[in-house]
Amino acid sequence: MSRRRDRERYEAMRRLDPDYRGFRGHSSEPRAVVEPLEPVTCTVCGRTRNVPQSIASEQRDSFVCSRCQETGRQEPEGAAAEAQAE
């Protein structure tokens, strides 16, 4: 790659992250600390989702995944089916 393209790529990265210092080699660790994920079952759809441990510890018994929140579903599928049958 040419120096011009390298310089343009570096400048683009600096615009996104002003603290970007450039590539420091494969042996260096990334700066960002990623919080470990933990599997939690959604109380609405019953699917297991990987969420950060802080959320998992707070909402383990009442966790509603983002997909169910977007669709507006707030009760488990089994409860909705039973309510319609009555």
LUMROGU-156691 format. One record per residue (C-alpha): residue number from 1; residue in three letters; x, y, z. Coordinates in nm, 3 decimals. Example, Ala and Ser with C-alpha at 12.3 -4.5 7.8 and 13.67 -1.06 7.14 Angstrom:
(1, "ALA", (1.230, -0.450, 0.780)) (2, "SER", (1.367, -0.106, 0.714)) 
This chain:
(1, "MET", (0.000, 0.000, 0.000)) (2, "SER", (0.123, 0.350, -0.068)) (3, "ARG", (0.223, 0.597, 0.200)) (4, "ARG", (-0.059, 0.828, 0.093)) (5, "ARG", (-0.320, 0.557, 0.152)) (6, "ASP", (-0.162, 0.462, 0.483)) (7, "ARG", (-0.170, 0.826, 0.591)) (8, "GLU", (-0.534, 0.864, 0.481)) (9, "ARG", (-0.635, 0.551, 0.670)) (10, "TYR", (-0.452, 0.674, 0.981)) (11, "GLU", (-0.622, 1.015, 0.958)) (12, "ALA", (-0.962, 0.849, 0.916)) (13, "MET", (-0.901, 0.642, 1.229)) (14, "ARG", (-0.795, 0.957, 1.416)) (15, "ARG", (-1.122, 1.127, 1.320)) (16, "LEU", (-1.316, 0.834, 1.468)) (17, "ASP", (-1.097, 0.808, 1.778)) (18, "PRO", (-0.877, 1.112, 1.861)) (19, "ASP", (-0.665, 0.899, 2.098)) (20, "TYR", (-0.577, 0.647, 1.823)) (21, "ARG", (-0.201, 0.597, 1.816)) (22, "GLY", (-0.177, 0.364, 1.519)) (23, "PHE", (-0.101, -0.006, 1.492)) (24, "ARG", (0.124, -0.118, 1.775)) (25, "GLY", (0.173, -0.485, 1.679)) (26, "HIS", (-0.015, -0.808, 1.738)) (27, "SER", (0.132, -0.861, 2.084)) (28, "SER", (-0.031, -0.552, 2.238)) (29, "GLU", (-0.374, -0.580, 2.394)) (30, "PRO", (-0.666, -0.363, 2.281)) (31, "ARG", (-0.755, -0.068, 2.503)) (32, "ALA", (-1.123, -0.138, 2.525)) (33, "VAL", (-1.227, -0.357, 2.815)) (34, "VAL", (-1.512, -0.582, 2.714)) (35, "GLU", (-1.744, -0.692, 2.991)) (36, "PRO", (-1.787, -1.070, 2.999)) (37, "LEU", (-2.118, -1.205, 2.875)) (38, "GLU", (-2.347, -1.449, 3.048)) (39, "PRO", (-2.639, -1.649, 2.904)) (40, "VAL", (-2.983, -1.545, 3.035)) (41, "THR", (-3.322, -1.679, 2.924)) (42, "CYS", (-3.581, -1.425, 2.809)) (43, "THR", (-3.899, -1.454, 3.017)) (44, "VAL", (-4.117, -1.369, 2.716)) (45, "CYS", (-3.991, -1.578, 2.423)) (46, "GLY", (-3.785, -1.831, 2.619)) (47, "ARG", (-3.470, -1.785, 2.408)) (48, "THR", (-3.129, -1.769, 2.566)) (49, "ARG", (-2.943, -1.444, 2.506)) (50, "ASN", (-2.586, -1.347, 2.592)) (51, "VAL", (-2.592, -1.028, 2.797)) (52, "PRO", (-2.331, -0.845, 3.008)) (53, "GLN", (-2.288, -0.989, 3.357)) (54, "SER", (-2.411, -0.668, 3.524)) (55, "ILE", (-2.748, -0.693, 3.346)) (56, "ALA", (-2.766, -1.068, 3.403)) (57, "SER", (-2.720, -1.029, 3.778)) (58, "GLU", (-2.984, -0.753, 3.801)) (59, "GLN", (-3.254, -0.897, 3.572)) (60, "ARG", (-3.205, -1.275, 3.581)) (61, "ASP", (-3.567, -1.354, 3.682)) (62, "SER", (-3.737, -1.078, 3.481)) (63, "PHE", (-3.513, -1.041, 3.174)) (64, "VAL", (-3.689, -0.938, 2.849)) (65, "CYS", (-3.468, -0.944, 2.538)) (66, "SER", (-3.441, -0.644, 2.308)) (67, "ARG", (-3.636, -0.819, 2.030)) (68, "CYS", (-3.937, -0.871, 2.258)) (69, "GLN", (-3.907, -0.512, 2.382)) (70, "GLU", (-3.910, -0.382, 2.023)) (71, "THR", (-4.222, -0.579, 1.933)) (72, "GLY", (-4.391, -0.471, 2.255)) (73, "ARG", (-4.445, -0.823, 2.389)) (74, "GLN", (-4.433, -0.820, 2.767)) (75, "GLU", (-4.582, -1.153, 2.874)) (76, "PRO", (-4.466, -1.510, 2.811)) (77, "GLU", (-4.600, -1.686, 2.497)) (78, "GLY", (-4.768, -1.958, 2.704)) (79, "ALA", (-4.963, -1.700, 2.908)) (80, "ALA", (-5.077, -1.519, 2.592)) (81, "ALA", (-5.201, -1.845, 2.438)) (82, "GLU", (-5.389, -1.938, 2.756)) (83, "ALA", (-5.553, -1.594, 2.770)) (84, "GLN", (-5.675, -1.626, 2.409)) (85, "ALA", (-5.811, -1.977, 2.470)) (86, "GLU", (-6.035, -1.858, 2.754)) 
